[in-house]
Amino acid sequence: MQKVAPPELLHEIEHFYYREARLFGNKHYREWLENMVDKGVHYWLPIFEERLRADRKPAPQFPPFVYDDNYTDLDERIKRLETNLVWMEDPPTRIRHLVTNIEAYCTQDADEFESYSNFLVCRNRREREETILVGGREDLLARRSSDLRLLRRKIIISQRVVMDTNLYFFM
């Protein structure tokens, strides 16, 4: 059974997520990467196959994914956004991130914490392009010096079909 994080640690983790949402909303991706992400990060958005309960076919050994990024991959995505030449960001999107249902747990390593959260991302572009994504995240946070850093993020989107033209943003 997981050991629930003490209230002061939960508060610190909540603040971590609120700051992250603000940085994403203001498109301060470089600040997020350099100050909140560990160099050993694994940032992952797998695709799950929906099957009937009676389907006994085993799950794929290596499920497909939208993102399967490390620190260098995230840095490259941010560099591309910083050029202002990404066609899907011209005109720039308006984006808002909401984070809720935050849980935090201690691990065997005193400097690492498992956390779970739900999110809602509302993205607007041009006159009529609007995307609302709802999902959850399973994270591993690590204390580096006095700061928390994102070490692992598994993103699970609730929608089976995403009607957006791209997922070129962070969750």
DAPENOR-V855878 format. One record per run of one state. SS is the DSSP state (2 for helix, 1 for strand, 0 for the rest). FROM is the first residue (numbers start at 0). TO is the last residue. If there is no record, write none. Layout:
# DAPENOR-V855878
SS	FROM	TO
SS	FROM	TO
This chain:
# DAPENOR-V855878
0	0	1
1	2	3
0	4	5
2	6	24
0	25	27
2	28	35
1	36	45
0	46	63
1	64	68
0	69	69
2	70	81
0	82	85
2	86	88
0	89	92
1	93	105
0	106	110
1	111	124
0	125	127
1	128	143
0	144	145
1	146	156
0	157	170
